[in-house]
Amino acid sequence: MSINYLFGQSQETLEAALAVAQEDYMEMTALVAGGAGDVNSQRQTMGSLEKRIESLFKALRKLDPEKYLNTETVPTTRTTVNFSI
């Protein structure tokens, strides 16, 4: 069972966060600030950005399943007939 970490957020808040995450993804620039002493670093892996977008879509699907369809479902495009004797 997966946990909805974005429970309680409004649809408007989630849509705004999704827009920011998608812009970061398109520009391939997602920043997280960190530092030690005089050395500062700003970066985020694209994998965590993809998880952020996935989490936002998941939360939005719970609020409005008609608008935010499940993108993980792959439609069947072809069927085969199997006969067993």
MIBATOR-488423 format. One record per atom (N, C-alpha, C): residue in three letters; residue number from 1; atom name; x, y, z. Coordinates in pm, whole numbers. Example, Ala and Ser with C-alpha at 12.3 -4.5 7.8 and 13.67 -1.06 7.14 Angstrom:
! MIBATOR-488423
> ALA; 1; N; 1319; -569; 780
> ALA; 1; CA; 1230; -450; 780
> ALA; 1; C; 1320; -330; 780
> SER; 2; N; 1285; -225; 708
> SER; 2; CA; 1367; -106; 714
> SER; 2; C; 1290; 3; 787
This chain:
! MIBATOR-488423
> MET; 1; N; 84; -118; 0
> MET; 1; CA; 0; 0; 0
> MET; 1; C; 89; 124; 0
> SER; 2; N; 64; 212; -93
> SER; 2; CA; 147; 332; -102
> SER; 2; C; 87; 444; -17
> ILE; 3; N; 172; 533; 26
> ILE; 3; CA; 132; 644; 112
> ILE; 3; C; 120; 770; 28
> ASN; 4; N; 13; 844; 48
> ASN; 4; CA; -4; 973; -20
> ASN; 4; C; 58; 1081; 69
> TYR; 5; N; 179; 1119; 38
> TYR; 5; CA; 250; 1218; 119
> TYR; 5; C; 194; 1359; 101
> LEU; 6; N; 112; 1378; 0
> LEU; 6; CA; 57; 1511; -28
> LEU; 6; C; -89; 1522; 15
> PHE; 7; N; -132; 1435; 105
> PHE; 7; CA; -269; 1435; 156
> PHE; 7; C; -302; 1569; 221
> GLY; 8; N; -420; 1620; 190
> GLY; 8; CA; -465; 1745; 253
> GLY; 8; C; -433; 1870; 173
> GLN; 9; N; -355; 1857; 67
> GLN; 9; CA; -322; 1973; -15
> GLN; 9; C; -438; 2000; -111
> SER; 10; N; -460; 2127; -140
> SER; 10; CA; -568; 2162; -233
> SER; 10; C; -525; 2130; -376
> GLN; 11; N; -623; 2116; -463
> GLN; 11; CA; -594; 2088; -604
> GLN; 11; C; -514; 2202; -665
> GLU; 12; N; -546; 2325; -629
> GLU; 12; CA; -473; 2441; -683
> GLU; 12; C; -326; 2438; -641
> THR; 13; N; -300; 2403; -516
> THR; 13; CA; -162; 2396; -467
> THR; 13; C; -85; 2287; -540
> LEU; 14; N; -148; 2171; -558
> LEU; 14; CA; -83; 2060; -627
> LEU; 14; C; -57; 2092; -774
> GLU; 15; N; -153; 2159; -839
> GLU; 15; CA; -134; 2196; -980
> GLU; 15; C; -21; 2297; -995
> ALA; 16; N; -10; 2390; -902
> ALA; 16; CA; 100; 2488; -907
> ALA; 16; C; 235; 2419; -888
> ALA; 17; N; 241; 2326; -793
> ALA; 17; CA; 365; 2252; -770
> ALA; 17; C; 400; 2164; -890
> LEU; 18; N; 298; 2106; -953
> LEU; 18; CA; 321; 2025; -1072
> LEU; 18; C; 377; 2109; -1186
> ALA; 19; N; 324; 2229; -1204
> ALA; 19; CA; 373; 2317; -1310
> ALA; 19; C; 521; 2351; -1287
> VAL; 20; N; 559; 2379; -1164
> VAL; 20; CA; 699; 2409; -1132
> VAL; 20; C; 787; 2287; -1158
> ALA; 21; N; 741; 2169; -1115
> ALA; 21; CA; 820; 2047; -1134
> ALA; 21; C; 836; 2015; -1282
> GLN; 22; N; 731; 2036; -1360
> GLN; 22; CA; 741; 2009; -1503
> GLN; 22; C; 834; 2108; -1572
> GLU; 23; N; 832; 2235; -1530
> GLU; 23; CA; 927; 2333; -1586
> GLU; 23; C; 1070; 2294; -1553
> ASP; 24; N; 1094; 2252; -1427
> ASP; 24; CA; 1228; 2207; -1388
> ASP; 24; C; 1272; 2089; -1474
> TYR; 25; N; 1179; 1997; -1498
> TYR; 25; CA; 1211; 1879; -1577
> TYR; 25; C; 1244; 1916; -1722
> MET; 26; N; 1165; 2006; -1780
> MET; 26; CA; 1189; 2047; -1919
> MET; 26; C; 1322; 2121; -1933
> GLU; 27; N; 1357; 2198; -1833
> GLU; 27; CA; 1483; 2273; -1837
> GLU; 27; C; 1599; 2190; -1785
> MET; 28; N; 1568; 2073; -1729
> MET; 28; CA; 1668; 1987; -1666
> MET; 28; C; 1746; 2060; -1558
> THR; 29; N; 1676; 2150; -1489
> THR; 29; CA; 1739; 2221; -1379
> THR; 29; C; 1648; 2215; -1258
> ALA; 30; N; 1683; 2132; -1165
> ALA; 30; CA; 1611; 2125; -1038
> ALA; 30; C; 1713; 2151; -929
> LEU; 31; N; 1688; 2250; -849
> LEU; 31; CA; 1789; 2292; -754
> LEU; 31; C; 1751; 2257; -610
> VAL; 32; N; 1848; 2206; -540
> VAL; 32; CA; 1837; 2184; -397
> VAL; 32; C; 1965; 2241; -337
> ALA; 33; N; 1950; 2333; -245
> ALA; 33; CA; 2068; 2398; -188
> ALA; 33; C; 2123; 2315; -73
> GLY; 34; N; 2252; 2308; -65
> GLY; 34; CA; 2320; 2240; 44
> GLY; 34; C; 2458; 2300; 59
> GLY; 35; N; 2512; 2293; 176
> GLY; 35; CA; 2644; 2351; 193
> GLY; 35; C; 2713; 2302; 317
> ALA; 36; N; 2844; 2317; 316
> ALA; 36; CA; 2926; 2284; 432
> ALA; 36; C; 3038; 2387; 438
> GLY; 37; N; 3032; 2472; 538
> GLY; 37; CA; 3134; 2576; 548
> GLY; 37; C; 3120; 2677; 437
> ASP; 38; N; 3228; 2698; 362
> ASP; 38; CA; 3227; 2793; 251
> ASP; 38; C; 3188; 2729; 118
> VAL; 39; N; 3161; 2600; 117
> VAL; 39; CA; 3130; 2529; -6
> VAL; 39; C; 2979; 2508; -14
> ASN; 40; N; 2921; 2555; -123
> ASN; 40; CA; 2778; 2536; -145
> ASN; 40; C; 2756; 2455; -270
> SER; 41; N; 2654; 2375; -268
> SER; 41; CA; 2621; 2291; -383
> SER; 41; C; 2471; 2299; -408
> GLN; 42; N; 2434; 2303; -534
> GLN; 42; CA; 2293; 2305; -571
> GLN; 42; C; 2271; 2206; -684
> ARG; 43; N; 2199; 2096; -653
> ARG; 43; CA; 2164; 2001; -757
> ARG; 43; C; 2062; 1902; -705
> GLN; 44; N; 1993; 1841; -794
> GLN; 44; CA; 1897; 1736; -762
> GLN; 44; C; 1897; 1638; -876
> THR; 45; N; 1888; 1511; -845
> THR; 45; CA; 1889; 1412; -952
> THR; 45; C; 1755; 1412; -1024
> MET; 46; N; 1758; 1379; -1151
> MET; 46; CA; 1636; 1377; -1229
> MET; 46; C; 1542; 1267; -1181
> GLY; 47; N; 1597; 1160; -1123
> GLY; 47; CA; 1512; 1053; -1070
> GLY; 47; C; 1422; 1104; -960
> SER; 48; N; 1476; 1187; -872
> SER; 48; CA; 1392; 1239; -764
> SER; 48; C; 1291; 1340; -819
> LEU; 49; N; 1326; 1410; -925
> LEU; 49; CA; 1231; 1502; -988
> LEU; 49; C; 1117; 1425; -1053
> GLU; 50; N; 1149; 1313; -1116
> GLU; 50; CA; 1044; 1229; -1174
> GLU; 50; C; 953; 1173; -1066
> LYS; 51; N; 1009; 1135; -952
> LYS; 51; CA; 926; 1086; -841
> LYS; 51; C; 837; 1197; -787
> ARG; 52; N; 888; 1320; -785
> ARG; 52; CA; 808; 1434; -740
> ARG; 52; C; 688; 1454; -832
> ILE; 53; N; 710; 1450; -962
> ILE; 53; CA; 602; 1465; -1059
> ILE; 53; C; 503; 1350; -1045
> GLU; 54; N; 553; 1229; -1030
> GLU; 54; CA; 467; 1112; -1014
> GLU; 54; C; 380; 1125; -888
> SER; 55; N; 439; 1172; -778
> SER; 55; CA; 363; 1189; -654
> SER; 55; C; 255; 1296; -669
> LEU; 56; N; 286; 1402; -741
> LEU; 56; CA; 188; 1508; -763
> LEU; 56; C; 71; 1457; -848
> PHE; 57; N; 102; 1382; -954
> PHE; 57; CA; -5; 1325; -1037
> PHE; 57; C; -92; 1229; -956
> LYS; 58; N; -28; 1150; -871
> LYS; 58; CA; -102; 1054; -789
> LYS; 58; C; -199; 1127; -696
> ALA; 59; N; -153; 1233; -633
> ALA; 59; CA; -239; 1310; -543
> ALA; 59; C; -351; 1379; -620
> LEU; 60; N; -320; 1430; -739
> LEU; 60; CA; -423; 1496; -821
> LEU; 60; C; -527; 1396; -872
> ARG; 61; N; -483; 1274; -903
> ARG; 61; CA; -578; 1171; -947
> ARG; 61; C; -679; 1139; -838
> LYS; 62; N; -636; 1143; -711
> LYS; 62; CA; -728; 1116; -601
> LYS; 62; C; -831; 1228; -587
> LEU; 63; N; -790; 1351; -617
> LEU; 63; CA; -883; 1464; -607
> LEU; 63; C; -975; 1473; -727
> ASP; 64; N; -924; 1446; -846
> ASP; 64; CA; -1004; 1460; -969
> ASP; 64; C; -965; 1350; -1068
> PRO; 65; N; -1020; 1228; -1049
> PRO; 65; CA; -981; 1117; -1136
> PRO; 65; C; -1026; 1133; -1282
> GLU; 66; N; -1127; 1215; -1306
> GLU; 66; CA; -1171; 1237; -1444
> GLU; 66; C; -1069; 1318; -1524
> LYS; 67; N; -1011; 1419; -1460
> LYS; 67; CA; -916; 1508; -1526
> LYS; 67; C; -776; 1448; -1533
> TYR; 68; N; -735; 1380; -1426
> TYR; 68; CA; -599; 1325; -1418
> TYR; 68; C; -608; 1173; -1427
> LEU; 69; N; -605; 1124; -1549
> LEU; 69; CA; -617; 981; -1573
> LEU; 69; C; -491; 909; -1527
> ASN; 70; N; -504; 781; -1501
> ASN; 70; CA; -391; 700; -1460
> ASN; 70; C; -298; 679; -1579
> THR; 71; N; -180; 735; -1573
> THR; 71; CA; -84; 724; -1684
> THR; 71; C; -5; 595; -1677
> GLU; 72; N; -19; 519; -1569
> GLU; 72; CA; 56; 396; -1554
> GLU; 72; C; -12; 279; -1626
> THR; 73; N; -138; 296; -1662
> THR; 73; CA; -212; 190; -1728
> THR; 73; C; -182; 193; -1878
> VAL; 74; N; -145; 79; -1931
> VAL; 74; CA; -116; 68; -2073
> VAL; 74; C; -237; 2; -2140
> PRO; 75; N; -298; 69; -2237
> PRO; 75; CA; -414; 9; -2302
> PRO; 75; C; -374; -111; -2388
> THR; 76; N; -465; -205; -2399
> THR; 76; CA; -444; -322; -2483
> THR; 76; C; -467; -281; -2628
> THR; 77; N; -368; -306; -2711
> THR; 77; CA; -381; -268; -2852
> THR; 77; C; -403; -389; -2942
> ARG; 78; N; -373; -508; -2888
> ARG; 78; CA; -386; -627; -2969
> ARG; 78; C; -412; -746; -2878
> THR; 79; N; -496; -834; -2922
> THR; 79; CA; -521; -956; -2845
> THR; 79; C; -486; -1076; -2931
> THR; 80; N; -454; -1184; -2867
> THR; 80; CA; -425; -1308; -2936
> THR; 80; C; -517; -1416; -2881
> VAL; 81; N; -548; -1510; -2965
> VAL; 81; CA; -635; -1621; -2925
> VAL; 81; C; -547; -1742; -2894
> ASN; 82; N; -569; -1801; -2780
> ASN; 82; CA; -497; -1922; -2741
> ASN; 82; C; -596; -2035; -2725
> PHE; 83; N; -574; -2143; -2799
> PHE; 83; CA; -660; -2260; -2788
> PHE; 83; C; -584; -2369; -2713
> SER; 84; N; -651; -2425; -2617
> SER; 84; CA; -588; -2537; -2547
> SER; 84; C; -675; -2661; -2562
> ILE; 85; N; -611; -2775; -2574
> ILE; 85; CA; -684; -2900; -2593
> ILE; 85; C; -672; -2984; -2470
